[in-house]
Amino acid sequence: MTIEASSTGWRRLRRIAGAVALVVAGWLALVVTLTFASPPGKSMAIIGPPAQALAAFVKANGRVLASNQYLTIARSDDAGFVAHLYAAGALLVLDAEQAGGCSGLPPKRLASS
C-alpha cells in the first residue's frame, strides 16, 4: 500500500463522514422547525438536564408526563408552548412522537380474547 492510496482512502472517509453529518444536521433542523408548528395538546420532549427542563415546563405552564436523566416529556394545551419552553431556558425541544415515537401516554394493551 502506498502513501497515495492511503491518502485517497482517508479523503473518501472524510467525505462520507461529512455527508452523514450534513444529513443528521438537516434532519435535526427540520424536526426542530416542525416542532414549532405542532398543535396544542401534543407531547413535547426536552433534551437536557432534568432540573433545567422541569423549570422550563413550570414556567411554560406545562404538565410533566415523564422525566428521566436526560429527557423530560410534558404536554400543554396552550398555543405557542414550544416558544414558551425555549423562552424559559429549554435547550432542545422536540415533538415526542416525531422524535422517537414516545407520546408520554401509557402503552395500549391488546384486548384479550
C-alpha positions in Angstrom: 0.0 0.0 0.0 1.4 3.3 -1.0 1.0 6.6 0.8 -1.1 7.9 -2.1 -3.6 5.1 -1.8 -3.9 5.6 2.0 -4.4 9.3 1.4 -7.3 8.6 -1.1 -8.9 6.3 1.5 -8.8 9.0 4.2 -10.3 11.6 1.8 -13.2 9.3 0.9 -13.8 8.5 4.6 -13.9 12.3 5.4 -16.3 12.9 2.5 -18.6 10.2 3.8 -18.4 11.5 7.4 -19.2 15.0 6.2 -22.2 13.8 4.2 -23.5 11.9 7.2 -23.0 14.9 9.4 -24.8 17.1 6.9 -27.8 14.7 6.7 -28.1 14.5 10.5 -27.9 18.3 10.9 -30.5 18.8 8.2 -32.8 16.2 9.9 -32.4 17.9 13.3 -33.1 21.3 11.8 -36.3 20.0 10.2 -37.5 18.3 13.3 -36.9 21.4 15.4 -38.7 23.6 12.9 -41.7 21.3 12.6 -41.9 21.3 16.4 -43.0 25.0 16.3 -45.9 24.0 14.1 -47.2 21.3 16.4 -50.8 21.8 17.5 -51.6 22.4 21.2 -52.0 19.2 23.3 -49.1 17.3 21.7 -46.4 15.7 23.9 -43.1 17.6 23.8 -39.7 16.3 24.9 -36.9 18.5 26.3 -33.5 17.1 25.9 -31.1 18.2 28.7 -30.6 18.3 32.4 -33.9 17.4 34.2 -33.7 20.4 36.6 -33.5 22.8 33.7 -36.2 21.0 31.7 -38.6 20.9 34.7 -38.1 24.6 35.4 -38.9 25.4 31.7 -42.1 23.3 31.8 -43.2 25.0 35.0 -42.6 28.5 33.5 -44.4 27.5 30.3 -47.4 26.1 32.2 -47.0 22.5 31.0 -47.9 19.2 32.6 -44.9 16.8 33.1 -45.8 13.3 32.0 -42.4 11.6 32.4 -38.8 12.5 33.3 -35.5 10.7 33.5 -31.8 11.6 33.4 -31.7 13.4 30.1 -35.3 13.6 28.7 -38.5 15.2 30.1 -41.8 14.8 28.4 -44.7 17.2 29.0 -47.9 18.5 27.4 -49.8 21.7 27.3 -53.0 22.9 25.7 -51.5 26.4 25.2 -50.7 27.7 21.8 -47.0 28.6 21.5 -46.0 26.1 24.1 -42.7 25.3 22.3 -41.8 29.0 22.1 -42.6 29.4 25.8 -40.3 26.5 26.6 -37.4 28.0 24.7 -38.0 31.4 26.3 -37.9 29.6 29.7 -34.5 28.2 29.0 -35.1 24.8 27.4 -32.0 23.5 25.5 -33.7 21.4 22.8 -37.5 20.8 22.4 -38.8 18.1 20.1 -42.2 16.7 19.3 -42.0 13.5 21.4 -44.0 11.4 18.8 -41.9 12.5 15.8 -38.6 12.4 17.6 -38.8 8.9 19.0 -42.3 7.5 18.9 -42.9 8.2 22.6 -46.1 10.1 23.4 -45.9 10.1 27.1 -49.1 8.0 27.3 -49.3 4.6 28.8 -48.8 1.8 26.3 -52.0 0.5 24.7 -53.0 -3.0 25.8 -54.3 -5.6 23.4 -57.7 -6.9 24.1 -57.6 -10.4 25.3 -59.9 -12.9 23.6 
